[in-house]
Amino acid sequence: MRGLTLLTATILTFGYGFAAQAAMTVDRAETYRRVAGTVETTAPAPAADAQRVWYGGMLAPITVEVTAEPKCTLI
């Protein structure tokens, strides 16, 4: 009798686990479908992309200064 109880409990546990996994998969697919409808997929114009400011501000231009004399000499 104990074996039958253990077998029944095991089968029910696997069944509940499968049902929970199926419910989460369906919910996740529905969420992806709902969110995908709200995402704008059009590409911005190249001229508008050059004027875009990212993360709170524009970076200052990078200036590189080079001196005529080498700082490291090989002897």
Backbone bond lengths (Angstrom), bond angles and torsions (degrees), N, CA, C in turn:
res aa  C-N    CA-C-N  psi(-1)  N-CA   C-N-CA  omega(-1)  CA-C   N-CA-C  phi
1 M - - - 1.439 - - 1.524 111.42 -
2 R 1.363 116.53 -35.42 1.464 118.67 179.26 1.526 111.00 -65.21
3 G 1.322 116.58 -35.75 1.469 120.86 179.82 1.518 111.75 -63.36
4 L 1.339 116.11 -41.26 1.462 120.41 179.41 1.530 110.42 -65.97
5 T 1.309 117.95 -39.28 1.462 121.94 178.10 1.523 110.66 -64.52
6 L 1.328 116.68 -43.51 1.460 121.06 179.28 1.529 110.77 -65.42
7 L 1.319 117.49 -41.25 1.457 121.40 178.52 1.526 110.79 -64.15
8 T 1.322 117.08 -44.40 1.468 120.89 178.76 1.527 111.09 -62.29
9 A 1.336 117.35 -43.62 1.463 120.85 179.81 1.524 110.86 -64.63
10 T 1.327 116.91 -39.40 1.466 120.45 179.20 1.525 110.73 -64.96
11 I 1.315 116.92 -45.54 1.467 120.84 -179.90 1.532 110.67 -62.89
12 L 1.325 116.84 -42.75 1.463 119.66 179.26 1.531 111.62 -66.00
13 T 1.334 117.12 -38.06 1.463 120.24 179.37 1.523 110.31 -64.02
14 F 1.322 117.29 -46.76 1.462 119.73 178.05 1.524 111.26 -63.51
15 G 1.331 116.77 -37.75 1.469 120.42 178.71 1.518 111.99 -64.06
16 Y 1.336 117.07 -43.77 1.464 120.83 178.52 1.532 110.62 -65.91
17 G 1.315 116.64 -38.65 1.462 120.17 177.83 1.518 111.73 -63.81
18 F 1.340 116.74 -42.86 1.457 120.46 177.89 1.521 111.17 -64.20
19 A 1.319 117.29 -41.84 1.466 121.25 179.47 1.532 110.83 -63.95
20 A 1.336 117.18 -39.92 1.465 120.49 178.61 1.518 110.75 -66.60
21 Q 1.328 117.56 -41.07 1.461 120.71 178.85 1.528 110.58 -64.75
22 A 1.309 118.00 -41.78 1.462 121.26 179.13 1.523 111.02 -64.36
23 A 1.327 116.94 -39.91 1.465 119.95 179.15 1.527 111.14 -65.61
24 M 1.332 117.72 -40.66 1.465 120.52 179.25 1.520 111.16 -68.01
25 T 1.326 118.12 -36.70 1.461 121.44 179.48 1.522 110.27 -65.87
26 V 1.311 117.43 -43.26 1.459 121.00 178.39 1.528 110.43 -65.17
27 D 1.326 117.05 -41.53 1.456 120.47 179.17 1.521 110.59 -64.54
28 R 1.325 117.79 -41.44 1.464 121.54 179.68 1.527 110.32 -64.98
29 A 1.333 117.88 -42.23 1.460 121.16 179.06 1.521 110.45 -64.14
30 E 1.317 117.52 -38.75 1.459 120.81 178.37 1.527 110.80 -66.78
31 T 1.320 116.96 -38.77 1.460 120.16 177.95 1.520 110.51 -64.50
32 Y 1.336 118.07 -43.87 1.461 120.99 177.83 1.522 110.83 -60.86
33 R 1.313 116.88 -42.30 1.458 120.84 -179.50 1.522 110.87 -64.81
34 R 1.337 116.93 -40.23 1.467 121.16 -179.16 1.525 110.72 -69.06
35 V 1.323 117.49 -42.56 1.457 120.85 -178.19 1.520 110.90 -72.12
36 A 1.323 118.08 -35.84 1.458 121.11 -178.87 1.523 111.36 -63.59
37 G 1.311 117.86 -27.64 1.464 120.22 178.60 1.506 112.95 -74.17
38 T 1.336 118.59 -19.63 1.460 120.89 -177.70 1.522 112.89 -96.61
39 V 1.327 118.32 -9.31 1.463 121.15 -178.16 1.521 109.61 -81.92
40 E 1.316 116.14 131.10 1.455 120.47 177.97 1.515 108.72 -82.94
41 T 1.326 117.19 126.92 1.454 120.60 -174.69 1.512 113.14 -106.45
42 T 1.321 119.49 5.59 1.458 120.32 -179.51 1.522 110.01 -78.28
43 A 1.305 116.43 142.34 1.466 121.90 179.86 1.530 108.94 -84.40
44 P 1.339 117.80 139.78 1.463 119.51 178.31 1.522 111.00 -72.59
45 A 1.323 115.99 157.51 1.455 121.05 178.32 1.526 109.21 -68.90
46 P 1.337 118.54 147.47 1.466 120.07 -179.22 1.531 113.41 -60.59
47 A 1.333 118.55 -35.20 1.465 120.37 179.94 1.527 110.61 -69.06
48 A 1.321 117.56 -36.48 1.458 120.48 179.62 1.526 110.61 -72.61
49 D 1.324 116.90 -28.59 1.451 120.06 -179.79 1.526 112.05 -69.23
50 A 1.336 117.63 -29.77 1.461 121.07 179.53 1.526 111.54 -72.09
51 Q 1.318 118.43 -23.42 1.459 122.23 -178.32 1.524 112.59 -94.43
52 R 1.303 117.29 0.13 1.455 121.59 -175.85 1.528 111.00 -74.22
53 V 1.312 117.41 138.38 1.460 123.22 178.48 1.516 107.82 -104.52
54 W 1.322 116.09 127.97 1.454 120.95 -176.92 1.517 110.48 -109.89
55 Y 1.311 117.51 135.10 1.461 125.63 172.04 1.519 113.36 53.78
56 G 1.295 118.66 47.35 1.448 121.55 168.15 1.509 116.64 91.49
57 G 1.278 121.41 1.10 1.451 119.62 176.94 1.514 111.96 168.52
58 M 1.325 113.57 167.30 1.460 119.25 178.01 1.520 108.55 -94.85
59 L 1.307 116.48 147.54 1.447 121.52 178.89 1.523 110.10 -81.24
60 A 1.320 115.24 147.04 1.461 119.93 175.92 1.523 108.73 -70.85
61 P 1.330 117.26 151.21 1.470 118.95 178.49 1.530 110.61 -62.61
62 I 1.304 116.01 146.89 1.455 121.38 179.90 1.520 108.50 -89.57
63 T 1.323 116.70 126.28 1.459 122.41 178.75 1.524 108.11 -115.31
64 V 1.318 116.49 127.89 1.458 121.61 179.92 1.519 107.69 -110.54
65 E 1.331 115.81 125.64 1.457 120.69 177.56 1.520 109.08 -109.78
66 V 1.328 115.88 134.79 1.452 121.59 -178.24 1.524 108.58 -123.09
67 T 1.318 115.94 134.10 1.454 119.89 176.02 1.516 109.16 -97.77
68 A 1.332 116.73 158.31 1.457 121.92 -177.33 1.518 112.31 -77.08
69 E 1.303 118.89 -29.09 1.457 121.17 -177.38 1.532 110.74 -91.07
70 P 1.318 117.05 137.84 1.468 118.74 178.75 1.522 112.25 -73.51
71 K 1.290 116.95 145.12 1.460 120.92 -179.69 1.518 111.05 -89.91
72 C 1.303 118.45 -18.61 1.454 121.83 -178.99 1.525 107.39 -125.76
73 T 1.295 117.48 123.79 1.450 120.76 179.46 1.527 109.37 -115.24
74 L 1.278 115.75 141.50 1.465 121.16 177.84 1.520 108.00 -101.91
75 I 1.305 117.28 121.26 1.461 121.15 -178.50 1.495 110.34 -107.09
